[in-house]
Amino acid sequence: MRACTVRTMRGLLSWGSYLPYRRLDRTTIAAVAGGGGGKGTRTVASYDEDTTTMGVEAARRAVRDAPGAEVRSVWFSTVAPAYLDKTNAATLHAALRLGRGAAAYDVVGSVRSGLGALRAALGSEGASLVVTADTRIGLPGGPDEATGGDGAAALLVGDDTDGPVLAEFVTWQSSTEEFLDRWRTPGETRSKVWEERFGETRYTSLGIEAWEAALKDAGLAADQIDHLVVTSTHERAAGAVTKKLGVAADRVVDGLGSTVGNTGAAHPALLLCHALESARPNQTIALVVLADGADVIILRTTAALADHTPVVPLEQQVGGGAPITYGKYLAWRGLLQVEPPRRPEPARTSASAAGRSIDWKFGFVGSVGDDGVVHLPPSAHDDSARPMADATGTIVTFTIDKLAYSPSPPVVFAVVDFDGGGRVPIELTDVDPTELAIGGRVEMTFRRLFTADGIHNYFWKGRLVRDGAPARGDH
């Protein structure tokens, strides 16, 4: 008797997106830089954010939306890693409080690396978390400065044995060819680009080749694609390829260029999140990525999508945020040297001290005493841990400190009482002093306190829960 094999469905279990709070109005660039800019806005990572912290925020949302899945591996992709030699994915691993048996790997260096991380996750056992993040920088007044954007996206991949699959991977077809389009040597801020018509010609050929192979393998025609995503740092090539794919214009997903900008290695996953949020069950989504070749991924949504609502929808984030001046943006990116705070700079973080308090420092885990009191930081005498990263609280009192060292003064501190117990004095971020009020609501976010001797001191800060934004504990 022949053994019966049960086919498992592999696809997306959840997703999470993260856009930083600040927005740069492109019309303000030309007055300072003498040219460049344009219309619309781009997202700007704060002075205390990097690709690791943004990746943590996106990953938290993806994991929170699939509570039953046990993450077996983390794959982190970025063009702008906070560390070289050291694995940045290990910091995400610690912030998510994953088990020691869960592997963590970086896939960094190129815009296409995000797809490499996704391919690795699809071939891995169990639930695998793909996290992509980028900060895009260009010289003042240049096109990359205006068209770039900062952000992160996370995709949780798994089988239907790990949880309900929201979108099944149908096919993935690639075309690769060596040619010079965009490049940047290590240590440089500015990316260089070859003549646009050359890149457009190569990408158009490769994109059509991968597209036709994907449709053939999936047994589909172009008019059966319900949502089409085409993305590339070569905007002209993306537009040319989109017109040749045979998909109606009203089915092409907005690339968020006028509101967010192109987030590089994070953009394919970010736009896939965008498409999933507007898709319905039993629809097809095609993702076309042009980067050193072409990749075409076709997914089919399942009935489980009807019951899924992301904790923080991307559309809500796109419509949120607050402005930042062009001068402050330049200072945050190190493109404008400003007078530093005339205060002693902090000493580098101790590796041994950090190693003794990983759950508190990276996971924001407190403790509960026998009397039910929540201790923050945790007490050495308590046996019961209390994870607090997803807790929300209320501002009891606050202070605006203009004397403390900060790369972007003033520093705002608040004493926060958390729902369910626990009080802690903590720094607030993404806040203007005029917004502060006793009784304001706060949630936690993973940030970088400072960097000394090349060591990033990561910890948690508070962030205001503003009107229209659901607190984590309310989901």
N, C-alpha and C positions, 0 to 999 in steps of 0.2 A: 504494500500500500504506500502510495506516495504521500509524503508529509505535506500538510497544508501550511502555507506561509501566510501570515497576516501582514498586509501592507500598512506601513505607518505613513502618515502625512507629515511632511516637514515644511515648516513655514514660520510665519511671524506669530509670536504669542502676545506681544505687546510692543509699544514704541513710546518714546519720550523725546520731547524737544525742549531746547532751552535757548532763549534769546536774552542777551543782557539788557539791563534797564535803560541805558543811555542811548540816545539817537543823535546823530550829527546831521544837521540840515545842510545839504550839499550846496545850497545857494550862498552859504556863508564862507565858502572856501576861497573863491576868486578874489574877494576884497583883501585877503591877507596874502595869499600865495601868488596873486597876480594872474591867475588863470585856473582852468580846471573847474571842478565842481559839477554843476548841472542841476537837475530837478530831483525832488524826492529826498529820502533820508537813507542812512545806513546805520546798522547797529554797531555799538562801540562797547567793547569789554571794559569794565572799570579798572582802575589802577590796581585793585586787589584781586583781579581775576586773571586767569591764564587758561590755556587749553585744558589743563587738568581739572581746575575747579569747575569750568563750564561742563566738562565731560561728566563730572560727578553729579551735577544737577540734572542733566538729561538722563543719566543712568538711574538715578533715584526714582524718577518718574516712570521709567519703563519697568523697573522691578516692582514698584508699588502697584502698577496696574496688572501684574501677574503674580499675586501673592503665593500661589501654589507651586510655582516653578522653582526648582533648585538649580541655581546657576552653577554650572560645572567649569566654565571658562570665561575669561574676559579678554577681548581683543580691542585694543585702543589705537586709533589712527589719528594722526595729525601731521601737518606740515611744520608746525611750530611747537615742538615738544619743550616742556619746561626743563627737562633734564636730557642730557646725553649720557651714555654709559648706564645710568640708573634707569630701571623700568618704571615709567610713569603709570602704567596700568596697575602696579602694585599699590599706588596711592588710592586709586579707585577701588581696588579690592578691599583696602582697609576701611575706607569711608562707607562702603556698602556692607561691611561686617560679614564678608563671605567666609566660608570655611577654609581652613588651611589647604584642603585637598583641591580647591578650585584654582586652576592655573590662570596666570595673568601675563599677557604678552603685548608688546608694542609693535605696531606696523606703521612705520613713520617715513617721512621724507618726500613723498610725492602726493599730488592731488589724487592720483589713482589708488593710493594705498588704502583708502576707505573701502574700496571694492575688494581689495585683497583680504582685508580683515573679514568682510562678509563671506567671502568664499571659504576662508578657513573655518569660520563658525558653522557654515552649512555642512562641512565635512567632519565636524567634531561630534562627539557623543554627548547626549543630554542637552540641556538648555545652555545656550551660549549667548553671551551679551556682547554685542558689537557697539562700540562707542566711538563716535567721530566728533572732532572739535577743531576749530581753526580760528586764528586771528589773522586778518588780512591787512597788510600794511603796504603802502606805496609812498614814494617821495611826494612831498607837498605839491599840490597842484596837478599831479599826474592822474591818469585814468584809473590805475589800480587803487589809489586812495579813495576815489569817489565811488567806484563800482564795487569795491570789496565790502565785506561785512563780517561780523564776528558772531559765532554761535556754535551750537552743538546738537547732536541728535544721537539717540540710542535705539537699537533694534534688538529685541530679545527673540532669538531663533530657537526653535525646538520642535519636537514631535508631538503628535496628539496624545502621547503618553505623558508629556510634561504639562499639558494643559490645553485648553481650547485653542486651536489654530485659527487665527483671524484671516490670514491670507496665505495660500499655499504657493510655493515656488513651482512654477510650471516649467520654465526653461531659462537657461542663461547661455548666451552666445557672445563670443568675443572676437575682435579682430585687432591684431597688434602689428605695428610697423614702426621701425626706428626712424624718426625725423625730428628736426629741431623746431619746437613751437614756443615753449615757455621754459625758462630755466633760471636758477639762482644758485650761486655757489654758497657753501656753508658760511654763516657769519654775516652775509649781506642782508640788508633790509629790502632792497629793491629787486623785484623780478624783472627780467628782460624778456622781450617778445620778438620773434622773427616777423618778417613781413606778413601781414594778415591774409593776403590772398593765397599765399602758399599754404598756410595752415588750413584755411577754408577748403581748399582743393583736396588735401589729404584727408581731413576729417569727413568730408562729404562722402568720399569713396568708401572709407572704412565704416562709417555709420550705416550706409545703405547695405553694405555687405553683411554686417552683423544683424541688421533689422530683418532682412529677407531670410537669413538662416534661422532666426528666432521664430518668425511667423510659421515657417515650414515645420520646424520641430514641434511647435505647439498646435499645429493643425488649425491655424487661425488666418483670417484675412484682416487687412488693415482696418476695415470698417467695423470689425468686432472688438476693437480696443475701446474701452469706455473712458479711460483716463490715461493720457500720454504726458510723461515727464521727459523733457530733454534739457540737459544741463551740461555746461562746459565753462571753463574760464575763458574760452575763446567764444565770445558772444556772437560774433558774426557767423562762425561755423554752426553754432547751435541753431541760429535762425534759418540758415540755409538748409540744414538737415531736416528741421521740423517741417518745412514746406514740401519736402520730397517724400514723406513717409505715408501719405495718403490718408491721414486721420483728420477728421473735421476740426476746424479751428476751435469750436466751442467745447471740444474734448481735451484741449491742451491745458495742462495745469499751469497756473501762474507761477513764474519763476521767482517772484518776490524781489525782483531787481529794483523796483522803485521804493520799496519800504525797508528791506533788510539788506540787500546787496548780495553778492556772491560769497558764500562762506567756505569756498575752497573744498577741502577734503570732506567737510561736513555737509556740503550742499546736496549731494545725491540722496543721502538718508533724510535730510531735512525736508526736501521736496517730496520724498516718498511718504513721510509723515503727513505732509500737507494733502497729498492725494488720498491717503487712507481716511482722513477725517471727513472727506466729502463723499467717499465711495459708499455704495450700498452692497449688501450681500450678493454673491454670484455675479460680480463684475470683474472685468479684466483690467489690470493696471500694467502699463509698459513703462519701464525706466530705461532711458537711453542716456549714457554717460560718454562724453567725448573727452578723453584725457590720455595722451600718448597711445592712442588707439581708440577703440569703441567697444562698449559693453552694452548689451541689451538684455534686460531681465524682465520676464513676464510673470506676473502673479495673478492668482484668481482668489477673490475674497470668498469667505464662507458664510454660512448662516450665523456663525458665532459673532460676526462683526456687528450684527444688529443690537446685541446686548452690551457692547463695549463703548464706554465714553472715557477718553483720556482725562486724567486728573487736571492737567493744565493744557487746554487745547492750544495749538500753534496759532490759530486765528486770533485768539484772545491776546496772546503775547505780541503779535504783529501790531495790533491796535493799541497796545499800551506803551509804556515807556515815557521818558522825560528828556528834554533837550540837553545837550552839552555844547559849550562854546568850542569853536575851532581851536583856540589857543590852549584850552585845557586838554583837548584831545591830543594835540601835538606834544604837550608836556607828558601826558600819560604814556605815550608811545616812545618817548625818548628822542623825538625829532626836534624838540625845542628845549634847550638847556635853560632851566629856571633856577633861581636861588633856592637852595635846599633849606629845610628847616634848621635854624641855628640851635640845635639841640643835640646832645650825644646820640649817635646812631646806635641801634640795638646790637647786642652781641649775637653771634651766630647761635643757632639752636643746637643743643646737645643731643647727639645721636643716642647716647645711652639713656638720657632722661626721657626722650621721646619713645624709646623702645619699651620703657617700663609702664607707659600709660597709653598704649595704642588705642584701646577702646574709647578712652576719654578724648584723646587728642584728635583722632581721625573719625571715630564713630559717634562722638558726643553721647556717651553712655554714662549715666549716673548710677546711683545705688539706692536701695530702700532698706531702712533699718527695721528692727523688730517692732518699733512703734509706728511704722507706716510713713515715717518722714522720708522724703526724697532728698538725697544729698547730691549737690553739684558743686565741685567735682565729687566723685564717688568717695565714700569713706572706706578706709581699710578694714573697718570692723563689720561691714555689712556683707552678707552672703548673696543677696539678691540684686541682680543688675536691672537697671531701668533705662532702656534706649530712649533718647529724647530728641533725636534729630528730626523726627516728624511731629514733635509736639508744638503747640501754639501757646502763646502766653500774652500777658497784659503788661504794659509799661507802668511801673509804680512810680518811678521818678527818673529823671535824666539830667545830663549835663553836657554842655558843649565846651570842649577843651581846646583852646587855641594855643596851648603851650606844649602839649605832648607831641613827640615826634610822629610824623606821618608823611608819606609821600604826597598826600593830598589833604592838607588840613582844612578845617578843624576836624578833630576826632569827636564823635558823638558816642557817649556811653549811656546805657540805660540799665536800670534794675528791672528785671522781668520776672513776674510770677507766672509759672506755667500752669496750664490747666491740669488738674489731677495731682498737683504738688510739685515743689521744686522752685527755688529762687536763685537767680544768678545775675551778677553784674556783667554786662557783655557789650561789646562794641556793635554799633549799628552801621549798616552800609546801604548804599543806594537811597540815601535820604537827604533831603534839604532841611536845614534847621527850622524853617518856617512850617514844616509838616508835623513837627513833633508835638505831642500832647500826652499828658497823663491819661491813661485809659486806652491808648492806642494799642492795636493788636500787632503781634510780632510772630514771624515764623523763622526757622533757622535755615541758613545757607552756608555752604562750604566755601571758604575764601582763603586768601594768602595774607597773613598778618604783615610780613615783611620778608625781605631777602637779605641775608648777610653771609659773606664769604661764599656766595653761590648756593647757599642752602635756603630753600624756601620753607618758611615756617607756616604750615597750613594749620588752620583751626576753623572754628565756626563763629559766624557773626549772626546778628539778628537783622531781619528785613521786614519792613512794614507790610502788613496785609492791607492792601488798598481796596477801596470800593470796587466791586465787580470782580475781584480776584478771590477765588475760593481758597480758604486756608486748608493746609494739608489735612488737618484733623477733621475737616468738614466733609471730606469725600467718603 
